[in-house]
Amino acid sequence: MVCQTYKNVEQNTIEAIYKFPFNEVAAVCGFEAEVDQGHGAYLLEEHIFQCSISNVMADQTVYHQNYI
């Protein structure tokens, strides 16, 4: 399991883009993302394994877990 926490320290709303390097024989078997203090949207692209989380407001924290 890979756990990451990110806090937007900017004054503007941003899109957070996470890229996860892992061995080519590994597989992703689960994914969770949680944005505190409101709603966010996320998009997971499996072939590149890139996760985009939009509408991360100023001072907001994103918690992310990946099950590999």
C-alpha positions, 0 to 999 in steps of 0.5 A: 500500500502506498499512502500520500498526503498533500496540502495545497499551500497556494492561495488559489484552487489547483489540480493535483497530479500524482504519478506513481512509478512501480514495477511493470509486473505489479498491478493496482488492485485498489484506489482511494482518494479523500479531499477534506473540507469539501468536494473534489473530483479525481480521474485515474488513468491506469495505463500511465498510472496518473491520478488527477485530483481537481478543485483542491482549494487553498489550505485543503489537504488530499489523502491518497491510498493506492493498493499495489 
